[in-house]
Amino acid sequence: MPYIEAKLSIKLDDNQKSELQTKLTDVVSRDFSKPKAYIMANIEDDKSLYMAERKLDKGAYISVKLLGLATKPACQNLTKNICEILSNYGIDGSNVYVTYHPVDLWGWNGSMF
């Protein structure tokens, strides 16, 4: 039930996308105690991202939607982990935004969680 959306300015091949999806799913599962079986991820690469009116060669925007609320410490820890993961792709944490979106109602498989 978490949904991870990653928009990256860099180009990734299919193996890198799969690897990144796995790493992001792992940290979201661990840091928010959510089962991996319910985590969906969307990796969008080669996007035009701008920060402070300059185009980022290597930047990222990560959005995490989850059922219910998360604590600020859990979000802080996940932000740190996400930035560490992205550094392996040459993306510096100063060029990364991570946002968190709690959702009260979440449907799946014809019913509600």
C-alpha positions as semicolon CSV with decimal commas, in nm:
position;residue;x (nm);y (nm);z (nm)
1;M;0,000;0,000;0,000
2;P;0,288;0,238;-0,012
3;Y;0,337;0,379;-0,358
4;I;0,683;0,506;-0,448
5;E;0,716;0,741;-0,742
6;A;1,070;0,826;-0,852
7;K;1,139;1,091;-1,113
8;L;1,505;1,103;-1,210
9;S;1,692;1,334;-1,444
10;I;1,937;1,057;-1,535
11;K;1,880;0,780;-1,789
12;L;1,867;0,423;-1,654
13;D;1,862;0,093;-1,836
14;D;1,601;-0,170;-1,745
15;N;1,838;-0,351;-1,507
16;Q;1,916;-0,027;-1,322
17;K;1,545;0,055;-1,296
18;S;1,473;-0,289;-1,152
19;E;1,764;-0,257;-0,909
20;L;1,652;0,090;-0,794
21;Q;1,293;-0,030;-0,751
22;T;1,416;-0,318;-0,534
23;K;1,632;-0,089;-0,318
24;L;1,354;0,168;-0,270
25;T;1,100;-0,104;-0,190
26;D;1,339;-0,255;0,065
27;V;1,391;0,070;0,259
28;V;1,024;0,171;0,250
29;S;0,926;-0,175;0,372
30;R;1,181;-0,166;0,651
31;D;1,144;0,196;0,765
32;F;0,762;0,196;0,761
33;S;0,711;-0,171;0,856
34;K;0,505;-0,237;0,544
35;P;0,496;-0,573;0,362
36;K;0,682;-0,571;0,030
37;A;0,394;-0,760;-0,131
38;Y;0,181;-0,441;-0,116
39;I;0,441;-0,187;-0,230
40;M;0,410;-0,046;-0,581
41;A;0,688;0,158;-0,744
42;N;0,709;0,374;-1,053
43;I;1,055;0,467;-1,184
44;E;1,058;0,747;-1,442
45;D;1,398;0,837;-1,582
46;D;1,537;1,100;-1,820
47;K;1,310;1,375;-1,682
48;S;1,379;1,748;-1,698
49;L;1,413;1,852;-1,334
50;Y;1,495;2,207;-1,228
51;M;1,601;2,343;-0,892
52;A;1,680;2,706;-0,815
53;E;1,608;2,785;-1,180
54;R;1,880;2,554;-1,309
55;K;1,841;2,227;-1,491
56;L;1,972;1,934;-1,289
57;D;2,200;1,693;-1,472
58;K;2,165;1,456;-1,179
59;G;1,861;1,508;-0,960
60;A;1,555;1,327;-0,830
61;Y;1,208;1,377;-0,690
62;I;1,073;1,091;-0,480
63;S;0,713;1,080;-0,363
64;V;0,599;0,823;-0,108
65;K;0,227;0,771;-0,053
66;L;0,121;0,546;0,232
67;L;-0,186;0,435;0,416
68;G;-0,208;0,624;0,742
69;L;0,040;0,857;0,905
70;A;0,415;0,824;0,941
71;T;0,622;0,983;1,212
72;K;0,874;1,256;1,134
73;P;1,162;1,037;1,261
74;A;1,058;0,754;1,027
75;C;1,040;0,999;0,735
76;Q;1,378;1,146;0,830
77;N;1,534;0,801;0,836
78;L;1,379;0,706;0,502
79;T;1,493;1,034;0,344
80;K;1,848;0,957;0,456
81;N;1,826;0,604;0,315
82;I;1,681;0,722;-0,016
83;C;1,957;0,981;-0,057
84;E;2,220;0,713;0,014
85;I;2,066;0,487;-0,251
86;L;2,054;0,768;-0,507
87;S;2,418;0,858;-0,439
88;N;2,507;0,520;-0,592
89;Y;2,362;0,655;-0,917
90;G;2,564;0,977;-0,897
91;I;2,279;1,186;-0,756
92;D;2,380;1,413;-0,467
93;G;2,133;1,453;-0,181
94;S;2,131;1,830;-0,232
95;N;1,954;1,764;-0,563
96;V;1,688;1,535;-0,416
97;Y;1,344;1,615;-0,283
98;V;1,143;1,350;-0,097
99;T;0,779;1,410;-0,009
100;Y;0,542;1,203;0,203
101;H;0,168;1,178;0,145
102;P;-0,052;0,999;0,399
103;V;-0,373;0,855;0,254
104;D;-0,679;0,771;0,464
105;L;-0,858;0,555;0,209
106;W;-0,681;0,299;-0,008
107;G;-0,848;0,045;-0,231
108;W;-0,705;-0,280;-0,367
109;N;-0,841;-0,589;-0,535
110;G;-1,205;-0,476;-0,525
111;S;-1,208;-0,374;-0,157
112;M;-1,055;-0,133;0,092
113;F;-0,763;-0,173;0,329
